[in-house]
Amino acid sequence: MDVIVAGVGIAGAFALRRLSRDLEVLGIDKREKLGYPVKCGEIIPTKTEMRRLLPELEDCTIFDLPKRFESNRTKTIAFYLPNGKCYEIDFEFHVVRRDEMIQTIAGESGHKIEREVIVDFRDGRLYTNKGERVAKLVIACDGANSRIAKSLGLWNYEISSAKQFVMKNVECDEDTVYMFVGKQISPGAYGWIIPKGDGYANVGVGFRRCFSSESIHKVLERFVKEFPYSSQFLKRSEVVSKIGAIVPIDKPLEKAVHGNVVFAGDSASMIISHVGGGIPISMVAGDLAGKVANEFLLENGRLEDYDALWKKYLGKPLSRAYFFRRLWDLFASEDEKFLRIMRFASAGDLEKILHCEVPWKLKPIYHIFRLFT
């Protein structure tokens, strides 16, 4: 092979999409059905929002999403504090059918895809349950639990657990994504209700063991049935399906190119860590990995250019997201302290934070933080 794309989620699908058909490419994934089960909230900021989130990205056409992938489009975020105070923030999302999106984009790439489980990676070679796989280049898109990163001794980033129900008969404004913070329902992370349309919604919580001794199952049940600010929308709802996942919430790997391996997306901890937003970052990272692979194999380009590119386009927003996540950690275990701080925050401040921009009130702290990270 010229290229093996190891893992065909969002990053893998967009890498396959970008890889030239002049190359001999193989995509491998452990799932019988690509993108299924869905393990995320399925939201992607619109192209307008992404221009603001990633201001260095010259070409945002990757975010011109076909309508066929969209189940809903929302206009607002309702951000609930532990005492029920709500900030309404203008922010537009596509709510997508993530599994269909992955299947279509990977399938239309024209490259071969096989069902295989990654077992190991050593001496530049990939080993799966079907034996040894040899390629000039491996694009590692095997997620937050990356077997390739572990084999290379790179897997040292912090992860957060998440559990989600798909629910029907959810009674909320379908133009709004709901986010909830508070130690009772999502210690160190947040809970969400993301309307998919026609009364269906993704309903879930993030969870970090360092902030709670409870189980994530109990926390999600309380979020759905007892927590007043979320349960008000879920009184008549029913669970259609449920899923658990893990999400990296750390800063990205310092280097994403190691020998003949290029890491893209969650496998490199490339994520908007304060909100766990992975889909748009994985789209860009997978596309960049495919671009650099084409240049490396067909035009005598440099593989190391990938590190320069992802840092140029994604570096600052991901660094700021990590700052916000670390700052949030200082208050995550004490709602009272958090509420005292939030008395000085406005909806405009939260809008900036959600766009990975630092409000002027936090800039002195941010500059100090950068000196020590």
C-alpha positions in Angstrom: 0.0 0.0 0.0 0.9 3.6 -0.4 -1.4 4.7 2.4 -3.3 3.0 5.2 -6.0 5.1 6.9 -6.3 3.4 10.3 -9.8 4.2 11.6 -12.6 5.5 9.4 -14.5 7.9 11.6 -14.7 11.6 10.8 -10.9 12.2 10.4 -10.5 8.9 8.5 -13.3 9.7 6.1 -12.0 13.1 5.3 -8.5 11.8 4.8 -9.8 9.2 2.4 -11.8 11.9 0.6 -8.7 14.0 0.1 -6.3 11.2 -0.9 -5.5 11.0 -4.6 -7.0 8.1 -6.6 -3.5 7.7 -8.1 -2.4 6.2 -4.8 -3.0 2.7 -3.6 -5.0 3.3 -0.4 -6.7 1.1 2.2 -9.0 2.3 4.9 -9.5 -0.1 7.8 -12.1 0.1 10.6 -13.2 -2.3 13.4 -16.9 -1.5 13.0 -19.2 -3.6 10.9 -21.0 -0.4 9.9 -18.9 2.7 9.5 -19.8 5.5 12.0 -22.1 3.3 14.0 -22.9 3.3 16.8 -22.9 7.1 17.0 -20.7 8.2 19.9 -21.1 12.0 20.0 -23.7 14.8 20.0 -23.5 15.1 16.2 -23.2 18.9 16.0 -21.0 20.9 13.6 -20.8 24.7 13.7 -21.9 26.3 10.5 -19.4 27.6 8.0 -20.0 31.2 9.3 -19.2 30.0 12.9 -16.2 28.0 11.7 -14.7 31.1 10.0 -14.7 32.7 13.4 -13.5 29.6 15.3 -10.6 29.0 12.9 -9.7 32.4 11.5 -6.4 31.2 10.0 -8.1 28.6 7.8 -8.0 30.1 4.3 -10.5 27.7 2.7 -13.6 26.8 4.7 -15.5 25.1 1.8 -15.0 21.8 3.8 -17.9 23.1 6.0 -20.3 23.5 3.1 -22.2 20.4 4.3 -24.7 18.8 2.0 -28.3 19.0 3.2 -28.6 15.3 3.1 -26.4 14.9 6.2 -28.4 17.3 8.3 -31.3 16.3 10.6 -31.7 19.7 12.1 -30.2 23.2 12.3 -30.1 25.2 15.5 -29.6 28.9 16.0 -29.0 29.4 19.7 -27.2 27.9 22.7 -29.0 28.0 26.1 -26.3 27.8 28.7 -27.6 26.9 32.2 -25.7 27.6 35.4 -26.1 25.4 38.5 -28.7 27.8 40.0 -30.9 27.8 36.8 -29.7 31.1 35.4 -29.7 30.9 31.6 -27.6 32.7 29.1 -28.8 32.7 25.5 -26.1 32.9 22.9 -26.3 33.2 19.2 -24.5 30.2 17.7 -25.5 28.1 14.7 -25.0 24.4 14.4 -25.8 21.7 11.9 -27.1 18.6 13.7 -25.9 15.9 11.4 -26.5 12.2 10.8 -22.9 11.4 11.6 -23.0 7.7 10.6 -24.4 8.6 7.2 -21.9 11.4 6.7 -19.0 9.0 7.4 -20.3 6.2 5.2 -21.1 8.5 2.3 -17.8 10.5 2.4 -15.7 7.4 2.8 -17.6 5.4 0.2 -17.4 8.2 -2.4 -13.6 8.5 -2.0 -13.3 5.5 -4.3 -10.7 3.8 -1.9 -10.9 0.3 -0.6 -12.2 -0.1 3.0 -11.9 -3.3 5.0 -13.2 -4.4 8.4 -10.1 -5.0 10.6 -9.1 -4.5 14.2 -5.8 -2.8 14.9 -3.7 -5.0 17.2 -0.2 -3.3 17.2 2.1 -1.0 15.4 5.9 -1.5 15.5 8.9 -0.9 13.3 6.7 1.2 10.9 4.3 -1.6 10.3 0.6 -2.1 11.3 -0.7 -5.3 12.6 -4.4 -6.2 12.6 -6.4 -9.3 13.3 -5.8 -10.2 9.7 -2.0 -10.0 9.9 0.7 -7.6 8.9 -0.2 -4.5 6.8 2.7 -2.6 5.2 2.4 0.9 3.8 4.7 3.8 3.0 2.4 6.0 5.2 -0.1 5.4 7.9 -2.7 8.0 8.8 -3.7 7.2 12.4 -7.4 8.1 12.9 -8.1 5.4 15.5 -9.7 7.7 18.0 -9.2 8.7 21.7 -8.2 5.1 22.6 -5.6 5.0 19.8 -3.8 1.7 19.6 -1.2 3.2 17.4 -0.5 6.1 19.8 -0.2 3.5 22.7 2.2 1.4 20.7 4.4 4.4 20.1 4.3 5.5 23.7 2.4 8.7 22.9 -0.9 8.0 24.6 -0.7 10.1 27.7 -3.5 12.7 27.3 -6.4 13.0 29.7 -9.8 11.7 28.6 -13.3 12.2 29.8 -16.1 9.6 29.7 -19.4 10.5 28.1 -22.8 8.7 28.1 -25.7 9.6 25.9 -29.3 8.6 25.2 -31.1 9.2 22.0 -34.6 10.1 23.2 -38.0 10.8 21.6 -40.8 13.0 22.7 -38.3 15.7 24.0 -40.2 18.9 24.6 -37.7 21.7 23.9 -37.1 24.4 21.4 -35.7 22.6 18.3 -33.8 25.8 17.3 -31.7 25.6 20.5 -28.8 23.5 21.8 -28.9 23.2 25.6 -25.8 23.1 27.8 -25.9 22.5 31.6 -23.1 22.8 34.1 -23.0 21.9 37.8 -21.5 19.4 40.1 -24.8 17.5 40.5 -25.1 16.6 36.9 -21.7 16.8 35.2 -18.7 17.3 37.4 -15.8 18.7 35.4 -17.8 18.7 32.2 -21.3 19.5 31.1 -24.7 18.0 30.2 -26.5 18.6 26.9 -29.7 18.3 25.0 -29.2 18.5 21.3 -32.5 18.4 19.3 -32.3 16.2 16.2 -35.8 17.3 14.9 -39.3 15.8 15.2 -39.0 15.5 19.0 -35.8 13.4 19.0 -32.7 14.6 20.8 -29.3 13.5 21.8 -29.2 13.8 25.6 -26.0 13.1 27.5 -23.4 14.1 30.1 -19.6 14.3 30.1 -18.0 12.9 33.2 -14.6 13.0 34.9 -13.8 10.5 37.6 -11.4 13.0 39.4 -14.5 15.2 40.3 -16.9 12.5 41.4 -17.2 9.1 43.0 -20.5 8.3 41.4 -21.1 6.3 38.3 -21.8 8.0 35.0 -25.0 6.0 34.7 -26.3 7.4 37.9 -25.3 11.0 36.9 -27.1 10.6 33.5 -30.3 9.2 35.1 -30.4 12.2 37.5 -29.8 14.6 34.6 -32.8 13.1 32.8 -35.2 12.6 35.7 -34.3 14.8 38.6 -32.1 17.8 37.7 -34.8 20.6 37.4 -33.3 22.6 34.6 -32.9 19.6 32.2 -35.7 17.3 33.3 -38.3 19.9 32.5 -37.7 19.1 28.8 -37.7 15.4 29.3 -40.8 14.6 31.4 -42.5 12.6 28.6 -39.4 11.4 26.8 -38.4 7.8 26.1 -35.0 6.3 25.6 -34.6 5.0 22.0 -30.9 4.0 22.3 -27.9 4.5 24.5 -24.1 4.7 24.1 -21.0 5.4 26.0 -17.8 6.9 24.7 -14.5 8.5 25.7 -13.3 11.9 24.6 -9.8 13.5 24.8 -9.8 16.8 26.8 -6.1 17.6 26.7 -3.9 19.7 24.6 -2.8 18.2 21.3 0.3 16.1 20.8 3.2 18.4 20.4 4.2 16.5 17.2 1.6 14.6 15.1 4.2 13.1 12.7 6.2 10.2 14.0 8.2 8.2 11.4 5.8 7.1 8.7 2.7 7.8 10.9 0.5 11.0 10.8 -2.0 11.4 13.6 -5.3 13.2 12.9 -8.2 14.1 15.1 -8.9 12.4 18.4 -5.9 10.1 18.2 -3.7 13.3 18.4 -6.0 14.8 21.1 -7.0 17.5 18.5 -10.2 18.6 20.1 -11.9 21.8 21.4 -11.2 20.5 24.9 -13.4 22.8 26.9 -16.6 21.6 25.1 -15.3 18.2 23.8 -15.9 19.4 20.2 -14.2 17.0 17.9 -16.1 16.7 14.6 -15.0 20.0 12.9 -11.4 19.6 14.1 -11.2 16.1 12.8 -12.6 17.2 9.4 -9.8 19.7 9.0 -7.1 17.4 10.4 -8.1 14.5 8.2 -8.3 16.7 5.1 -4.8 18.1 5.9 -3.4 14.7 6.4 -4.7 13.6 3.0 -3.3 16.7 1.4 0.2 16.3 2.9 0.1 12.5 2.0 -0.6 13.4 -1.6 2.3 15.9 -1.8 4.7 13.5 0.1 4.0 10.5 -2.2 3.3 12.2 -5.5 5.3 15.4 -5.5 8.3 14.7 -3.2 6.8 16.9 -0.5 7.8 16.8 3.2 5.7 14.8 5.7 6.7 17.2 8.4 4.7 20.0 6.7 1.7 18.4 8.4 2.8 19.6 11.8 3.3 23.1 10.5 -0.1 23.2 8.8 -2.3 21.9 11.6 -0.6 24.2 14.1 -1.1 27.1 11.8 -4.8 26.5 11.3 -5.8 24.8 14.6 -3.1 25.6 17.1 -4.3 28.9 18.7 -8.0 27.8 19.0 -7.0 24.5 20.6 -4.6 26.2 22.9 -7.3 28.6 24.1 -9.8 25.8 24.5 -7.3 24.0 26.7 -6.8 27.1 28.8 -10.6 27.4 29.3 -10.8 23.8 30.3 -8.0 24.2 32.9 -9.6 27.3 34.2 -13.0 25.5 34.6 -11.2 22.8 36.6 -10.6 25.3 39.3 -14.3 25.7 39.9 -15.8 22.4 38.8 -16.0 20.9 42.3 -17.6 24.0 43.9 -20.8 25.4 42.4 -20.9 28.3 44.9 -17.4 29.5 43.9 -18.3 29.2 40.2 -21.5 31.1 40.6 -19.7 33.9 42.4 -17.3 34.2 39.5 -20.1 34.0 36.9 -21.7 37.2 38.4 -19.0 39.1 36.5 -19.6 37.2 33.2 -21.9 38.3 30.4 -23.5 36.4 27.5 -21.0 38.2 25.3 -18.1 36.7 27.4 -19.6 33.2 27.0 -20.0 33.7 23.2 -16.3 34.6 23.0 -15.3 31.5 25.0 -17.5 29.2 22.8 -15.7 30.7 19.8 -12.3 30.0 21.5 -11.7 33.7 21.9 -10.4 35.1 25.2 -12.6 37.9 26.8 -10.7 40.9 28.0 -11.5 40.0 31.6 -9.5 36.8 31.3 -6.5 38.0 29.2 -4.2 38.7 32.1 -4.8 35.1 33.4 -4.4 33.7 29.9 -1.0 35.4 29.4 0.3 34.0 32.7 -1.1 30.6 31.8 0.8 30.6 28.5 4.1 31.3 30.3 3.8 28.0 32.2 2.4 25.7 29.5 
